[in-house]
């Protein structure tokens, strides 16, 4: 089914695609280029859609339950902070824009093209670094940085890193960008070279040595069994066994390589107790639970989106680990801290509704999203939007005959 894609839809999908890179640049201490591009467009689009609704009411494009979560979040913020929930409204408008204008087939075309550019540049960085010891920078130095760091210091940090990140600010962001495409290439795309592209993406994720990339990829690969179970043909189990053997061989040699050794050394950061020092694993995985533990019973149930109150709990729990990351929490912890057990229940409902009746590809995307939500600060971010909007779109096409081999029955 071919539908005409309007100019506005093309622009918004391009902004969603480039968001993790646009986020790097902007006014220090002010808005990033991501916000500068998204906010005016989302406001205008919402108002135009509202006034063109012909008194029939707006059609909610968000997954079931997500608008309820936004309303609950807004009410909590108003009660705890005694202010209008401006940031929540801005986030809702962004979600409304991207979910309203998303066209799966067109987005996948530009997604694959830009991903290919990023992948080629990544391997160029790796080759030049191995040959000359100098890594080509993917940072656009003629643009101001939005992050609180000078350009020379930022470039120096990237140059001193032992991992390339293409045009992104760090390897984890490149991994988050490519994970959905890995699922697409494995379970959805039926193009001539989709298997080769999936292998290249998998190899890049291994080279990145990013916890986000490896955990997200493992979650996606778990869906190979249900995917092959839905396929027809006598050779499907032979193919599955061959792929499983290949994954086992690659995994064995990777773990026993220098890269695998470096990755295993970082496991010491993942302990559930903080012993001092710079332990990024503890910061990403456990710290928020200590802060949540300092909440009152009512706050644990309802949540507390007031950042000033959250900071007080950070200090009360002894978790003031880094000045620049006082409110850095992974997505799972951020849901608990902002909206409590009730908000977490709403989010579980959202994931379950998207899961039921979705294709193997859609379920793989949701599984990967849940996995990296336990280690990465992607709460209400462009990364979360990318995973959710793709999962919802894949579910919406499950009844089309040309995608039937990928569809599973509703649970």
N, C-alpha and C positions, 0 to 999 in steps of 0.2 A: 504494500500500500504506500504510494508516494504522495506525500502532502507537501504543498508549497511552504517553504520556510521564508518567513518575512525578514526584512533587514533588521528589525529590532530583535527578533529571535536569534539571528546570526551573531549580532553584537553581544547579547547577553551570554550566549553560550561561549563565545570567545573570551569574555571577561571571566567566566567561571573557570575556563581552562587555564588562563594565565594568572589567576588569583594568587597562587603560591609564589609566583615571581613578582607580581605587582606589589605584594605585601612588603617586599624588601625595601622598596623605594618610597620616597615621600618626604614630608616635613618632619624633622626630628621632634619628637614630643607632640606631634600633631597627627594629621591624617596620613595614612599610607595611600599610594596610588590605587590600591584595591578598593579602599573606602571611597576615594574621590570618584572612581568610575562607577561603583555600585550604588552608592546612596542616592545621588540625584536621579539616576535611571530607575531605581526601585520606587522612589516617591512618585515620580511622574507616571510610571507604568501603573501603579496601584490606583492613583487618582483617575486616570483615563479609564481603567477597567471598571472602577466603581461607577463613574458617571455614564458609562456605556452599558451598564448592566440592565437598563430599562426597568428599574424597580423590581427586577426579579431576584435580586440578591446576588452577592458574589458567590461564584463557585469556588469552594475551597480546594486548591490544588495540592495541598500538603497531605502526607500519609495520615491515615486515620489515627486520631489521638494527638498529633503533633500540635495542632492549633489549641487543643485543650491544655497541653503542657505550657504553651506560650501564655495563655490566659492565667493559669495558676502561677507561673513565674512572675508575671506582671503584678498580680494582686499581692503576692508575698513581698515583692520589692517595694511596692507602694506602702505597705503596712510597716515594714522594718526600716526603710530609709526615709519614709515620709516625703518622698519625691516622686515625680512622674518617671516611669520606667523608660527613659529615652533610649538607653542601650538595647533594651529588650525590643522596643518598637522597631528600632533600626535593624535588628537581627531578623525579626519577623518579616519585615518588608523585603529583606534580602532573600529569605527563603521563598517568599511568595513570588518574587520576580523569577528566580531560577527554576522553580517547579512549574510555573505557568508557561514559560517560554521554551521548555526543554523539548527537543525533538531528537529521539534516540539515534536514528540512522545518520542524520547530518552531524550530530555531535561526535559520533564514533569516527567519522571521516576525518574531522579536524583533530580529534584526539590522537588518532594513530599517526597522522602526519607530524604533529608537534612532538609526540613521544619519540618518533624516529629521529627527529632533529636532535632532541636531548640525548638520546642514546648514542648517536654518532659522535656528538661533542664529548660525551663522557669518555668514550673509548679513546678519543683523540687526547683528552687530558691524561688518561692512564698511560698511553704510549709515550707521549712527550716526557712525562714524569719518569718513566722507567729508562728512557734513552738519555735524557739530559739532566734529570733531577729537578727540572722546572715544570710546574703544572700550569697550563694555560688557564687564565682566569675567565670565568663565565659571567662575572659581574660587570654591569654597564657603568663604567666609572664616570660617565658624563651626567649621571642622574644622582640626586641627593639620596642618602640612605635614610630610611625611616627609623631603623633601629638606633639605639643610643650608643653609637660607636663611630669613630672617625673612619673615613674611607681607607686610609693607610693602615690603621690597626685592623680593620676588617679583612683587607686583602692579605695582611700578614698572617692573620689567624688561618685563613684558607690555605695559604701557601705552606704553613707549618703542619697542616693536617696530613695524615697518612692516607686519607681517602678523598677521592674526587666527588663532586656533587653537581656536575654539569652547570646549568644556569641557576641552580637553587642555592639557598643560603647554607644548607647542611645536608648530609646524606639522607637523614631521616625524611626530609621533605620530598626528596626525589623518590624515595621508596614509597611513600604514601601516594604520590602521584601515579606511580606505575602499577601498584597492586591491583586496582580495578581493571586495568587493561590486561593484566595477566589472566584474570578470571574470564574476561571477554574472549581472549584469544584461545583459551583452553576449552570453554564450554559454549560459546555463542557464535563466534565468527566461523563461517564455513568457507572462507577464502582459500585460495590455492596455497598460500604461504603462512597460514595462521599458526601451524605447529612450529615452524622455524622461528617465527616472531616470539612465540611463547617461550621457547628455549633461550633466545637471546635475552628476553626480559628476566627470566629466571637466573641466567648467568650473571647479569648485571646486579641483581639483588644480592647474590652471593658475594660479589666483589665489593659491594657497598659495606658489608659487615655491619649493617644497621639492625638493631633489635626489632624495629618496626618492620623492616623488610622481611626478615627471617620469620618472625612470628606470624605476620600477615600471610606470607607465602605458604607456611605450613598449614595454616587454617584453610587456605584455598585448595591445597593439594589433598586434603582430607575428603574433598568432594569428588575425587576421581572415581571412587568406588560407586557411589550412587549415579554418577554420570554414565559410567559404562554399563551399569545395571539397566538403564533405560534404553541403551542402544540395542539395535537388532543385528543379527548376524552371528554365525558360528565362531568367527574369529575374535569376538570382542574380549573374551577372557584371555586369549593369547596376547592380544594387544595390551590389556591391562597388566598382565604379568610382566611383559617386557618393560613397560613404563615403570612399574614398581621396582623391578630389578635395576633399571637405570638410575632411579632416584636413590636406591640403596647404595649403589656403587659411588655415585657422585657425592652423596652424603658422607660416606666412609672416608673418601680421599680428602674431602673438604675439612672434616673435623681433624684429620691428622696432618693437615698442611699448616704452614705458618699463619695463614689467615684464620684458620680454625682455632689454632692455638691462642692467637690474640683475642679472639671472641670468647674463648673459654676463660681467659684471664679476667675478663670483665664481669664474670659471674659473681665475683667476690663483692661487687657493688650491690647485688640484689638481696642482701640479707635484710631481714625484717627489723633489725635493731640498728640504731645509728651509733657509730663509734667515733664520730668526728671525721674531719677531712672532707675532700671533695668526692662525694659518692653519688653520682648522677643516677645510678640505678635505684638507690634508696629514695632519692628525690622524686623519681617518676612513679615508683611502684607502691611505696608504703607510706610516705610522709603524710598524705592527705587523710589516711585512716587515723593517724595520731591526732590530727586536728579535729576530725569528726568525733573522735572519742572524747574530746573536751567539750563538745556541745551538751547543752541540757537535753533532757528527755523530749521536751516539746520541740526544740530545734532539730533534734535528730528525726523526729516524725515529720515536721513541716518543712524544714530547711531554713536557711538564712542567706539570702542573696546579697545582703549588705556587706560590701567589701571591708568597711571599717570594722564591723563586728567580726568578720572572718579573720582580719589581721590580729585582733585582740586574742582570738583563740589560737592563732599561730604562735604568738609569744607565750601565751599561758601554757601551751603544750610543749614548749621548748623546741619548736621546729623552725626557728628563724635561722635557716641554714645559709641563705644567700640573699643579699640585698636585692638583686635583680630578679629573684624568683620566689619572692615571699608568697605570691598567690598563684604559683605554677602548680597545677594539679592535673592528673590525667582525667580523661573525660568521665570515667566512672565515678571518680571521687568528686569531680566538679558537680555532677548531677546530685550526688548525696549532699554536698555542702550547700548548694544553692537551693535545692527543692526537697531535700530529705527523702525519707522512705516513700512518701506519697509520689514525689516526682520520679523516683526510680521505678516505682510500679507503673507509672504512665509510660515511661520509656520502654519498659519490658513489653507492655501492651503494644506499643508501636512496632517494635521489632517482630513480635509474634504475628501481628496482622500482616506485615510485609512478607514474612516467611511462609505463611500458610498459602498453598496453591501457587507459590512462585516456582520458577525454573531452577534447575541445578545451579545455573550461573548466578541468578539472583540470590540464592541461598549462600553460595560461596562468598559473594560480596558482603552479605550480612555477617557471615561467620568471621570474615577478615576484619570487618569494622569493629565487631565486638572484641576481637582479640587485641587489636592495637589500642582500643579504648582503655585498656588496663595499664598501658605504659606511655601513652602520648596525650598531650594537651590539645585535643581536637574538638573540644566541646563547642558546639554551635559554629564551627569553622567551615571554610570552603571545602576542606577535606571531608567533613561529615556530610555536607550537602552533596558532594560528588558521589559518595557511596550510596546515600539514601535515594537520590534522584535516579541513579542507574538501576537500583534494585526495584524501585517502583515502576520504572518504565519497562523493565524486563517482565514484571508481573502483568503489566497491561497488555503485552503482546502474546501472552501464553496461549490464547485461543486461535492465533493465526496458524494456518496449516503448514506454512513453510518453516515454522519454528517448532513444530510438534515433536521432533525427536528429542528436544531438550527439555520438554515439559514434564514435570512430575505431577502426580495426582495430589489434590489437597489433602493435608493430613487431618 
